[in-house]
Amino acid sequence: MKNIKTISIKCDCDKTIDFHELQSFQGGLKERTESDYEKAKKSILQYGWSFVLYYWNDGKKKWIIDGHNRVEVLNRLEAEGYLIPPIPAIEVFCKDRKEAKQKLLRLNSTFGHLTKESVLEFAEDIDLNFDEIALPDTVISFADDTEAVEDFPELKEGDRDTQCTMTFVLSQEQVSIIKEALKKCGPIEDETNTNGNGNKLAEICKEYLLNG
């Protein structure tokens, strides 16, 4: 008998719903990459469906308030042959579409922010793999960038005062601009630094000083 692939339900709720009944509500509010879907897929397969989904019923259709990415993952898993059981879900009451949008935005609002230090302190007793999670881009450290970590030079004892790490607090829009600039900037060689992103950033800043 062929083994049936399915996802496990790891949370409890009085109500469940067939995910086929759910409609996308947020449109293009959030941009997602293939990497975002793969991370969510890996999380669901490894840890199960661990958080309830929120939806609004307008009397005709059931609209997702929270869980768009996860529902898209369920569609993909089903296409791959997985059996998707009814998922725990909570209905959010809204008087109309405008109120539903207001609540969706509030659900996605961040009152407070994560820092590198707060995340590391919180996760000190677990194995934290940043390739499997997507934390808000509220703090960016070029030394913590995946490429930077891989090629960051091993400093000799006498050379440690010649290189340093800079950490910037940025908005998500600023992070996107910087990442795009780093992509467009080709490889830069510098005898004083073997870190690729560091050289790119310095070159971009040098161009600004020369032509700004």
ChimeraX attribute file (.defattr): number of C-alpha atoms within 10 A of each C-alpha:
attribute: neighborCount
match mode: 1-to-1
recipient: residues
	/A:1	3
	/A:2	4
	/A:3	5
	/A:4	8
	/A:5	13
	/A:6	15
	/A:7	18
	/A:8	17
	/A:9	18
	/A:10	14
	/A:11	12
	/A:12	14
	/A:13	12
	/A:14	7
	/A:15	12
	/A:16	15
	/A:17	16
	/A:18	12
	/A:19	20
	/A:20	12
	/A:21	10
	/A:22	18
	/A:23	17
	/A:24	17
	/A:25	19
	/A:26	15
	/A:27	8
	/A:28	8
	/A:29	8
	/A:30	9
	/A:31	7
	/A:32	10
	/A:33	7
	/A:34	7
	/A:35	12
	/A:36	15
	/A:37	16
	/A:38	13
	/A:39	15
	/A:40	20
	/A:41	21
	/A:42	14
	/A:43	16
	/A:44	20
	/A:45	13
	/A:46	11
	/A:47	13
	/A:48	16
	/A:49	19
	/A:50	15
	/A:51	16
	/A:52	19
	/A:53	22
	/A:54	18
	/A:55	26
	/A:56	24
	/A:57	18
	/A:58	14
	/A:59	6
	/A:60	6
	/A:61	12
	/A:62	20
	/A:63	22
	/A:64	25
	/A:65	25
	/A:66	23
	/A:67	16
	/A:68	20
	/A:69	15
	/A:70	17
	/A:71	20
	/A:72	16
	/A:73	20
	/A:74	21
	/A:75	14
	/A:76	14
	/A:77	18
	/A:78	15
	/A:79	10
	/A:80	10
	/A:81	11
	/A:82	15
	/A:83	15
	/A:84	18
	/A:85	14
	/A:86	13
	/A:87	23
	/A:88	22
	/A:89	22
	/A:90	18
	/A:91	15
	/A:92	14
	/A:93	13
	/A:94	16
	/A:95	10
	/A:96	11
	/A:97	13
	/A:98	10
	/A:99	12
	/A:100	22
	/A:101	15
	/A:102	11
	/A:103	17
	/A:104	19
	/A:105	15
	/A:106	11
	/A:107	11
	/A:108	11
	/A:109	9
	/A:110	10
	/A:111	6
	/A:112	6
	/A:113	10
	/A:114	13
	/A:115	16
	/A:116	13
	/A:117	9
	/A:118	11
	/A:119	12
	/A:120	12
	/A:121	10
	/A:122	9
	/A:123	11
	/A:124	10
	/A:125	8
	/A:126	8
	/A:127	7
	/A:128	12
	/A:129	8
	/A:130	9
	/A:131	9
	/A:132	15
	/A:133	13
	/A:134	12
	/A:135	11
	/A:136	13
	/A:137	17
	/A:138	17
	/A:139	18
	/A:140	20
	/A:141	13
	/A:142	18
	/A:143	19
	/A:144	14
	/A:145	11
	/A:146	11
	/A:147	13
	/A:148	17
	/A:149	13
	/A:150	12
	/A:151	13
	/A:152	16
	/A:153	12
	/A:154	9
	/A:155	11
	/A:156	8
	/A:157	7
	/A:158	7
	/A:159	9
	/A:160	10
	/A:161	9
	/A:162	9
	/A:163	10
	/A:164	7
	/A:165	9
	/A:166	9
	/A:167	12
	/A:168	11
	/A:169	13
	/A:170	14
	/A:171	14
	/A:172	14
	/A:173	10
	/A:174	13
	/A:175	17
	/A:176	13
	/A:177	12
	/A:178	16
	/A:179	12
	/A:180	11
	/A:181	14
	/A:182	19
	/A:183	12
	/A:184	10
	/A:185	15
	/A:186	13
	/A:187	12
	/A:188	16
	/A:189	13
	/A:190	13
	/A:191	6
	/A:192	9
	/A:193	15
	/A:194	16
	/A:195	20
	/A:196	19
	/A:197	25
	/A:198	19
	/A:199	21
	/A:200	21
	/A:201	17
	/A:202	12
	/A:203	18
	/A:204	14
	/A:205	13
	/A:206	12
	/A:207	11
	/A:208	10
	/A:209	9
	/A:210	7
	/A:211	7
	/A:212	7
